[in-house]
Amino acid sequence: MDYRIEKDVLGSVRIDSEAYYGSETERARMNFQISGIRVQDEFIRFYATLKRATAYANMKAGKLDKKRADAIMKAAEFVASDNLSDQFVLDVFQAGAGTSTNMNVNEVIANKAIEILGGKKGDYKIVHPNDHVNMSQSTNDTYHCVIRISAYDYMGKWLIPALDNIEKSLSAKAKEFSHIYKIGRTHLQDAVPMTLGQEFHGWAGSVKHVREELSRALGSMLELPLGGTAVGTGLNTPKGYSEYAIAELNRLTGHRFKKSANTFAAMQSEHAELEVANALEDVAIALNRIANDVRLLGSGPRAGLNELVLPAVQPGSSIMPGKINPSMAEMLNMVCFNVMGSMHTVREAANSGQLELNVFMPVIAYNLLFSVKILSNGINAFDSRCIIGIRPNKREIAKNLEMDTSLVTALSPYIGYAKAAEIAVKAYDEGKSVKQVCIEMKIMEKSKLEMILDPKKQANDGKEK
């Protein structure tokens, strides 16, 4: 293998001659062999997009010559188009602030720009990673920006649509099952009647709530501390730089980012990231609960509730023939557990920043983007391979409803709570329906009794809807 020698403040570094990264990346690669998990491609893509916008801004502000700016912009566009992805080699667990990742991006873009201008990798007199690619920037402001840019884009393109789709699927099931009357349950005990459609309608409402919450939280990610450089003061930035860069970034992404009103606050604290993390956790909590309910209602087929028939997607046991498990709901549970843990990590990282900078940006970025990815994919899989194919077990639902002792609740206004309780206990002890016991006890005329005990009227509060 051929090598080239690069020098930095610590001395000489030997680098693969074919590598587009340089000395700082190589040092970080050797220092941080921790998890084997690389910084996500999505994050690198938007870092390169930001570098393209900053090169344009520096040129427009008169600080960077057009020849170098054009080469940097072409190189950044090349990287942002998912080329050279094998050159981004760093572990997500690395030095604070993400300086290593920023320099990985700077070095790859610089060496690609050098080639565009006819030079050889490592000839930084032509294009320098710090002096030219990183001009008017610090890791401290740009890494914050890329967290927000990538998270905003990724959630808008993948997670929000996934939530919207499953909400529609649940609403469609609510309509489909609107005339299937069933036993309700509270405290895991039998309760008054409802429709299966109402149960699904409740789930759809939960998804709608968290989707709207996430959409509101995403708005805070539109504010970027670009131009704050090292501590928020904007040292080494030319006049108009931030405005030029953000305008170009908006042109490239199609979004509406703006400069943070307070760059100091944006770099010291992770307010926007925390807002989104809290919303993501709420999404996970809501979906986890739905998955739990689906598993419970689909439990059986002989000794469980067995009111929902879930699509069979794979054999469920290596030892028990014919066993089918609620695999898609179990998958979503595990996705949600992971997201909740990841958001705890984000909160701890946000809580641990000091003075002018929160240095734990790399772990915040990784956990936000990874959670968005697995939530989006998990929701889509659960929707398409479970929710859409769910069928009601009408026979089991009807049997359970017929023996529901809580039907007696509707009699309380007519005969009093104590008498109704006596009927419920008698029905349970004797294995009879409430209706049968009431007839035997001659509580009231049969026609009136049947009207009061009608599950359809009870589920709709006595009104046709």
Secondary structure, DSSP 4 states (H G I P E B T S, - for coil): --EEEEEETTEEEEEETT-S--HHHHHHHHH--SSSPBPPHHHHHHHHHHHHHHHHHHHHTTSS-HHHHHHHHHHHHHHHTT-SGGG---BSS-SGGGHHHHHHHHHHHHHHHHHHTT--TT-TTTS-IIIIITTT--HHHHHHHHHHHHHHHHIIIIIHHHHHHHHHHHHHHHHHTTT-EEEEEETTEEEEEEEHHHHHHHHHHHHHHHHHHHHHHHGGGGEE-TT-TTTSS-TT--TTHHHHHHHHHHHHHS---EE-S-HHHHHH--HHHHHHHHHHHHHHHHHHHHHHHHHHHT--SSSS---EE----SB--SSSTT-B--HHHHHHHHHHHHHHHHHHHHHHHHHT-BTTB---HHHHHHHHHHHHHHHHHHHHHHHHHTGGG-EE-HHHHHHHHHT-GGGGGGGHHHH-HHHHHHHHHHHHHHT--HHHHHHHHT-S-HHHHHHHH-HHHHHTTTS--
